């Protein structure tokens, strides 16, 4: 058992002098009881208390922590959260620029204004839960507007990750943001277009009809589709190679490499390959297939406002609540499933990391084949149990 002891300082000259000074200056009296111990590295540590019961409680806690390995140096927890937040953000250089930018924005707008000057040892779970509620009511005072449950959860996630780093580096024993009550995000229904609706939307998009078809038939993300180059479209093999994508941070739109599982080759329906043939033929391989009218890379916000939204109205699809450019990705998945594609094919087509993600998102679209499975099991059992002479007769 680790040695932790209590020292009575009442007879120490230094304590007596500090006590006398406190009386004349009306300051708080110094602690009479000092708890002493050695940490895991053999360094001497101490903490003073005015009341002996408090010192004894601390002594018991320290003995337990040093014995079970949960001890944390109290001085390490006196660092302010803003320091740990900056340290954590600097370590996220393995993430996409857009992700780091989003984390930075949440830290600067919401986390730091409330918690930046608070020391780690002063953070309490109850206070964090109260703050979570404030974010949902008035944005926590950052902008004055109530935040949606999904945004609140995203802000909490950043705080949680910062404090997780503090715990991992030994500054705190427990992450106070762990397990707090969070607002529930209402599940939103995906919008799926059928072939007739997709055709109407594409025709209404005018010069960008092939881009609408590409999104709605291949499931490419917007950033992937807008970054397709002529040299990556093989109209003879009816394939498109997805090897780069546009992303956006607070400063600019930029090209980036997709994650490993997002690099893929997607199939093109014959009609789309035929229509893309004259578009890509004769083009330099590095030329973007779809650009603005000035030949510049497409920007999501501009395309959504100037092309997609008017096309939705013209195609008389504005009654479909929630219809967005991303809905075309869902549309591609639903059309592929309806045509008989299995979950692994859909996973590869969409660039999902796992088939589980594909099933979680689109599992309800796969046909119920329980009766088909049962019938096949019946047939297999009958064949397995059939008398040898019947099997021989069947094979004659």
N, C-alpha and C positions, 0 to 999 in steps of 0.2 A: 504494500500500500504506500502510495506517495506520501511524503512527509509535508504536512501543512500545519503550521502552528500559529497560535494567537499570542500576541505580545501586549502586555499592559504598559502603556507609556506614561502612566501617571507619575512615576518617580524619575522620569528622564528630564534632565535640565532643559533640553530643547522644547519639550512639550510644555513645561511650566512657563517658560518664557513666552511661547506662542499663546498660551492661555491668558497670561497677563495682558499681552498686547491686544488680544481679542476683546477683553473686558473694557479696556480704556478706549478702544476705537469702535466699540459696539459692532464688531464683526462676528461672524459665526465662529463658535469655539472649534478648535482643532479636534480631530478624532482621537479618542483615548485608546481605542483598541485597534491594533494593527495586525492584519493577517499577513503572514509571510509564507512563501513557498518558492520552489524552483520549478521552472517550466521544463518541457521535454528536452531542451538543449542545455539544461543546467544553469540557466540564467536566473539570478535572484529576482523575485517580484514581490510587491507588497501593495496593500490597499488598506486604508484606515476607515474606521467607523466610530460613530459617537456612542452607539449602544452595543453592549456585549452580545445580546441575542442576534443582532444583525451580523456581527463578526462570526459568530458560531454557525449561522446559516450559510454564510459565504464559505467558511472553512469546509463544511460538509459537502457543499456543491463542488468545490475545487478538488477535494479528495476523490469524489466520484468521477469527475471529468478527466483528471489525470490518470485514473485507473482504467477507464474504458476508452481513452483516446479521443474524447470529444472536446478536450480543453482547447480554448482559443485565447490568445493573448489579449487582455482587455484594451491595451493601448492601441492595438491594430484596428479596433472597431471605432476609434475616435476620429478616423479620417472622414471627410465629408463625401457625400454621395456623388457630387459632381466630379470629384477626382477619379472615383472608380468608374463612373460613366464614361469619362474621356478615355480612360485606359481600356475599357471594354470595347468602345467604338473603334479605337485604333487597331484592335486585334481582329477586326472583321474584314481585313483586306482580302480574304478568300472569297467574299461574296460579290455578287454583281454590284456595279456602281449604283444602280437604281435602288437596290435593297439597302445599301449603306446610306444612301441619301434619305430614304424613307425613315430609317432608324434615327438618323441625325435630326430630322424634322420633328419626330415625336419627342425626342429628348429635349430639344430647344424650346418647343412650344408648350409642352405639358409636364414632362418629368422634372426637368431642372428648376422651372419657376416654383414648383411646390416642394421639391425634396433636395434640390442642389446643395443648399447650405446646411442641411441636417446631417448630423454625424450618424454613422451606421448603427452605433449602439443606442441611438434614440428612436430608431424606426420601430413602429409597432404595427402589427397586423390590423388591429382595429382601426388605426388611423388610415391605413391604406385602403381598407374596405370603405370607409367614409368618403375618401377621395374618389374612389371608383363610382360611387353614387353621385357625387357632385359632377363628374364628367358627363354622366348621362342626363343630368338636369340642366346644367348651364355651361358645359365645357370646362368646368373647373376654373372658370375665370379667365381662361386663355384668350378666347375670342367672344365669349358671351353666348354662344349658340350651343344647344344641347347636341351631344354627339351620338351617333348611331351605336348600337350594341357592338357591331363588328369593329368600329373604330376604337371604341373603349377597350375592347379585348386586345386590339393591336397595341395600344399604348401600355396596357398592363403587361403584355408580353415583353416589351422592351425593358420595363422596370424589373420584371422577373429575371430576365437574362443578366442584367447588370448586377443584381443582388446574388444571382447564382455564381457569378464570377467572384464576388466578395466572399461567398462561402467556400468556393473551391480553393481560393488563395489563403484561407485560414483567418480571414478578418472577422467573420461572424460564424457562429455554429449552425444557425438555422436561417433559411431564407424567409423573411417575414411576408414576402409577396406570394409565397406558395400556399395554395389552397383557399385563397380569398374568394368570396362569392362574386361571380361575374354575371353580367346581363346575358340573357339567352338570345341568340341570333335566330330570328324566325327563318325557317327554311323557305327558300324561294323556288318556285317552279321554273324549270328550264323551258324555254320556248323552242319548239321544233317546227320547222317548215316542211311541208310536203313538196313533191317535185313541182307541182303546179304553182305553188306560192313562191318557191325559189326562182322559178322561171320568170314570174311576173316581176319579182324584185330585181332580177338581173337585167331584164329589158328596161326597167325604169331607171337603172343606173347609167344608161347611155354608154359612153365610151369606156366605162369601167365595168361593163357587164361580165367580162371574163374574170375580173378580180372577184366579183361576187360569186361566180360559179366556182372559182378556185377555192374560196373560203368555205363555200357550202358543200363542196364535193370531196374535199381532201382533209378538212379539219385543221388546216394550218392556223396557227395563231396570227393575229394581225401583224406583229413584228416580224414573223417568219415570211408571211406572204408578201409583205411590202419590200422584203430584202431578197426576193428570188431574182437571180440573174439569168440571162438568156442561156449561158453555158451550163446551167444546172437543170435545164428542162430538156429531157430526152423524149421528143414526141414519137419517135419510132418505138421505143420501149415502153412508152406511156408511163414515164416516171419523172418525179421531181425530187432532187436531192436537197434536203434541208440542212445547211451547214453554217448559216449565220442568221442573225435577226437584228432588227432595230430595237433599241431600248431607250429609255428616257430618264434622265435625272432632272434636278431642279435647274441645271444650267443649259443642257443641250440634249438633242437626240443623237445617238451614236450607234455604230455597228458593234455587235458583240458575238462571240461564239456561243451557241446553245450549250447547255449541259450535255454530258456524254449521252444520257438516255434520250435527249431531245434531238440529237443528230440522227437523221433517218432518211429513208427513201419512201415516198408515198406514191400510190398508184393514181393514174389519171383515167377517168372514163374516156372511152374512145372519142365521143363527140367533143370533149374539151381538148384532148390532144390534137384533134384535127383543126379546131379553131385557133389553137395556139401556134400551130405550125407556121403560118405566114407572119405571125407576130415576132417569133424568135429567129426565123430564118434570115440569114444575112446580117444579124446583129453581132456586135462584138461580144465575146463570152462574158465580159465583166459588166455589161449593160444591164441595168435594172429593167425587168419586164414591165413593171407598173410604176409610173412616175406622175408628177403633177403636170399640168398643162405647160409649165415652163421647163419641164424636163428634170425637175428636182425630186429627190426622194419624197414619198408621200408622208404626210403627218397625220397621225390618228385623229386629233381634234378637228383639223380642217376637213378631213374626209368625212368624218361623222356628221359634221354640221352642214357641209356644202353638197355632199353627194348622198350619203346614206339616209339621213333623215328625210330629205325631199323624195327620195326613191321609195321609202316606206309609205309615205303619204300617197304618192302617185299609184303605187301598186295596191292601195287600199288595204294595207296591213297594219295601219296605225291602231287598230282595235286590239292588237296583240300586246297586252301590257308586258313590259320588260324586254321587248324585242330590241336586240342590240347587235353590234358587229360580232360579239362573242357568241351570240345565239347561232351564228352560222357554223361555228365549230360543233355545237351541240347537234345542229341539223345534220352535219356530215356523219357524226357518230350514229344518229338514229337511222339514217338512210343506209349506212353500211350494215347495221344490225338487221334491219328489215330485209336486206338482200341476202342474208345468211352468214355474214362474217361472224367468226367466233371471237371470244374475248381477247385472245392473244393477238389476233389480227388487228382488232380495234385499238388495243394497247400500243402496238407498233405504229399504227397509222397516226395516232394522236401524240405519240412521244411521251406517254405516261411512264413513270419510273417503274411501277409495278402493276400487275393485273388486278391487284386488290383495289387500287385507286380507280381503275376503269370500272370494276364491278360496283364500287361504292357510288360512283357517279351515274352509271348507265345500266346497272344491273336490272332495274325494273323494265327495261326495254327488251331484254332478251326473252324469247318466247318460252312459255312453260312447256317443257318437254317431259314432264313426269310420266304421263301416260305412255309416251313413246319409249321411255326407258323401261317401264314395267313390261310392256309388250315384248321388247327385245329380250328381257330377262326370262320371260315365259318361254320364248322360242328357244333360247339357249339351253334352258333346263330340259325342255322336251327332247332336244337333240342329244343332250348328255345322257339322259336316262332311257333313251330308246333302245330296245333289244338289238343285239348285234345283227340278227337276220334282217330287221327292218332297215338298219343303216346300210347293210350290204345291198338290199333291194333298191334303196334310194340311189345308190351309186352306180347301179347297172344301167 
